[in-house]
Amino acid sequence: MDRISKRERSALMSRIRGDNLGPETRLRMALVRLGLRFRRNAGMLPGSPDFVFEDGRLAVFLHGCFWHGHGEHYRAPKSNRAFWRRKLADNRRRDARARRALNRAGWRVAAVWECALRKDADKAVRGIASKLAA
């Protein structure tokens, strides 16, 4: 059972935004430090990748450990478990559909986990750079 009403929960969740948060800023700054040229939030591509490298046809998604269910770091909420199980499964299916659609359109896809970025942002960016060079 949730401790707050559905209306209050909805109001709280509606205030969560996926742009210019700490992890996105950290990744963007690391990409800039390495001199990589990219575009942000490419809504014209399937799945709206967080970073797009047009010359290398590489779409990069930044996955939060909670929202994308990182096996090592995901902790399920104690309340409303069925909802969160469905939500996480839906997020994973959406990620897979976006990856397939991008691949069919000739794009390569990379995902950077929030925890990897937190641990060593420069290492995560070097991984992206190596995909671009391949």
C-alpha positions as a Markdown table, in Angstrom:
| # | Residue | x | y | z |
|---|---|---|---|---|
| 1 | Met | 0.0 | 0.0 | 0.0 |
| 2 | Asp | 1.3 | 3.4 | -0.9 |
| 3 | Arg | 1.6 | 5.9 | 2.0 |
| 4 | Ile | 0.2 | 8.8 | 0.0 |
| 5 | Ser | -2.8 | 9.1 | -2.2 |
| 6 | Lys | -2.8 | 8.4 | -6.0 |
| 7 | Arg | -3.3 | 12.1 | -6.6 |
| 8 | Glu | -0.4 | 13.1 | -4.5 |
| 9 | Arg | 1.8 | 10.3 | -6.0 |
| 10 | Ser | 0.8 | 11.5 | -9.5 |
| 11 | Ala | 1.7 | 15.1 | -8.6 |
| 12 | Leu | 5.1 | 14.0 | -7.3 |
| 13 | Met | 5.9 | 11.8 | -10.3 |
| 14 | Ser | 4.8 | 14.5 | -12.8 |
| 15 | Arg | 7.6 | 16.8 | -11.5 |
| 16 | Ile | 10.3 | 14.3 | -12.5 |
| 17 | Arg | 12.0 | 15.5 | -15.6 |
| 18 | Gly | 14.6 | 13.6 | -17.7 |
| 19 | Asp | 16.6 | 16.5 | -19.0 |
| 20 | Asn | 19.7 | 18.3 | -17.6 |
| 21 | Leu | 19.8 | 16.1 | -14.5 |
| 22 | Gly | 23.1 | 15.3 | -12.8 |
| 23 | Pro | 23.9 | 12.2 | -14.8 |
| 24 | Glu | 23.1 | 13.8 | -18.2 |
| 25 | Thr | 25.2 | 16.9 | -17.3 |
| 26 | Arg | 28.1 | 14.7 | -16.1 |
| 27 | Leu | 28.0 | 12.7 | -19.4 |
| 28 | Arg | 27.7 | 15.8 | -21.5 |
| 29 | Met | 30.7 | 17.4 | -19.8 |
| 30 | Ala | 32.8 | 14.3 | -20.2 |
| 31 | Leu | 31.9 | 14.1 | -23.9 |
| 32 | Val | 32.9 | 17.7 | -24.4 |
| 33 | Arg | 36.2 | 17.2 | -22.5 |
| 34 | Leu | 37.1 | 14.5 | -25.0 |
| 35 | Gly | 36.2 | 16.7 | -27.9 |
| 36 | Leu | 33.3 | 14.6 | -29.2 |
| 37 | Arg | 30.7 | 16.4 | -31.2 |
| 38 | Phe | 27.1 | 15.3 | -30.6 |
| 39 | Arg | 23.5 | 16.4 | -30.5 |
| 40 | Arg | 21.2 | 16.2 | -27.5 |
| 41 | Asn | 17.7 | 14.6 | -27.2 |
| 42 | Ala | 17.2 | 13.6 | -30.8 |
| 43 | Gly | 13.4 | 13.4 | -30.7 |
| 44 | Met | 13.3 | 12.6 | -34.4 |
| 45 | Leu | 14.9 | 9.2 | -33.8 |
| 46 | Pro | 13.1 | 6.2 | -32.3 |
| 47 | Gly | 13.4 | 6.1 | -28.5 |
| 48 | Ser | 14.7 | 9.7 | -28.4 |
| 49 | Pro | 18.3 | 8.9 | -27.7 |
| 50 | Asp | 20.0 | 11.2 | -25.1 |
| 51 | Phe | 23.0 | 11.8 | -27.3 |
| 52 | Val | 23.4 | 11.4 | -31.0 |
| 53 | Phe | 26.6 | 11.2 | -33.0 |
| 54 | Glu | 25.4 | 11.7 | -36.6 |
| 55 | Asp | 28.7 | 11.2 | -38.3 |
| 56 | Gly | 29.2 | 7.8 | -36.7 |
| 57 | Arg | 25.5 | 6.9 | -36.8 |
| 58 | Leu | 25.6 | 6.2 | -33.0 |
| 59 | Ala | 22.7 | 6.8 | -30.7 |
| 60 | Val | 23.5 | 6.8 | -26.9 |
| 61 | Phe | 21.0 | 6.3 | -24.1 |
| 62 | Leu | 21.8 | 7.1 | -20.5 |
| 63 | His | 20.0 | 4.5 | -18.4 |
| 64 | Gly | 19.2 | 5.3 | -14.8 |
| 65 | Cys | 19.7 | 2.3 | -12.6 |
| 66 | Phe | 16.2 | 2.6 | -11.0 |
| 67 | Trp | 14.2 | 3.4 | -14.2 |
| 68 | His | 15.9 | 0.8 | -16.4 |
| 69 | Gly | 16.3 | -1.9 | -13.7 |
| 70 | His | 20.1 | -2.3 | -13.5 |
| 71 | Gly | 20.6 | -5.8 | -12.1 |
| 72 | Glu | 23.2 | -4.8 | -9.5 |
| 73 | His | 21.7 | -1.5 | -8.3 |
| 74 | Tyr | 17.9 | -1.7 | -8.8 |
| 75 | Arg | 16.0 | -1.7 | -5.6 |
| 76 | Ala | 12.2 | -2.3 | -6.0 |
| 77 | Pro | 10.0 | 0.1 | -4.0 |
| 78 | Lys | 8.3 | -1.6 | -1.0 |
| 79 | Ser | 4.9 | -0.3 | -1.9 |
| 80 | Asn | 2.8 | -0.9 | -5.0 |
| 81 | Arg | 5.1 | -3.7 | -6.1 |
| 82 | Ala | 2.9 | -4.9 | -8.9 |
| 83 | Phe | 2.8 | -1.4 | -10.5 |
| 84 | Trp | 6.6 | -1.1 | -10.4 |
| 85 | Arg | 7.2 | -4.6 | -11.8 |
| 86 | Arg | 5.0 | -3.7 | -14.7 |
| 87 | Lys | 6.6 | -0.3 | -15.1 |
| 88 | Leu | 10.1 | -1.8 | -15.2 |
| 89 | Ala | 9.0 | -4.5 | -17.7 |
| 90 | Asp | 7.4 | -1.8 | -19.9 |
| 91 | Asn | 10.6 | 0.3 | -19.8 |
| 92 | Arg | 12.7 | -2.7 | -20.8 |
| 93 | Arg | 10.4 | -3.5 | -23.7 |
| 94 | Arg | 10.4 | 0.1 | -24.8 |
| 95 | Asp | 14.2 | 0.2 | -24.7 |
| 96 | Ala | 14.4 | -3.0 | -26.8 |
| 97 | Arg | 11.9 | -1.7 | -29.4 |
| 98 | Ala | 13.9 | 1.6 | -29.7 |
| 99 | Arg | 17.2 | -0.3 | -30.1 |
| 100 | Arg | 15.7 | -2.6 | -32.9 |
| 101 | Ala | 14.1 | 0.4 | -34.7 |
| 102 | Leu | 17.4 | 2.3 | -34.6 |
| 103 | Asn | 19.4 | -0.8 | -35.8 |
| 104 | Arg | 16.9 | -1.2 | -38.7 |
| 105 | Ala | 17.4 | 2.4 | -39.6 |
| 106 | Gly | 21.2 | 1.9 | -39.8 |
| 107 | Trp | 22.1 | 3.3 | -36.4 |
| 108 | Arg | 24.3 | 1.7 | -33.8 |
| 109 | Val | 23.2 | 1.9 | -30.2 |
| 110 | Ala | 25.0 | 2.2 | -27.0 |
| 111 | Ala | 23.7 | 2.5 | -23.4 |
| 112 | Val | 25.6 | 4.1 | -20.5 |
| 113 | Trp | 24.5 | 3.1 | -17.0 |
| 114 | Glu | 24.2 | 5.8 | -14.4 |
| 115 | Cys | 26.4 | 3.8 | -12.0 |
| 116 | Ala | 29.2 | 3.5 | -14.6 |
| 117 | Leu | 29.1 | 7.2 | -15.2 |
| 118 | Arg | 29.2 | 7.9 | -11.4 |
| 119 | Lys | 32.1 | 5.5 | -11.0 |
| 120 | Asp | 34.3 | 6.8 | -13.9 |
| 121 | Ala | 32.7 | 9.2 | -16.4 |
| 122 | Asp | 35.9 | 9.4 | -18.5 |
| 123 | Lys | 36.0 | 5.6 | -18.8 |
| 124 | Ala | 32.3 | 5.6 | -19.9 |
| 125 | Val | 33.1 | 8.2 | -22.5 |
| 126 | Arg | 36.1 | 6.4 | -23.8 |
| 127 | Gly | 33.8 | 3.4 | -24.4 |
| 128 | Ile | 31.6 | 5.7 | -26.6 |
| 129 | Ala | 34.7 | 7.1 | -28.4 |
| 130 | Ser | 35.8 | 3.5 | -29.2 |
| 131 | Lys | 32.4 | 2.7 | -30.7 |
| 132 | Leu | 32.7 | 5.8 | -32.8 |
| 133 | Ala | 36.1 | 4.8 | -34.0 |
| 134 | Ala | 35.0 | 1.2 | -34.9 |
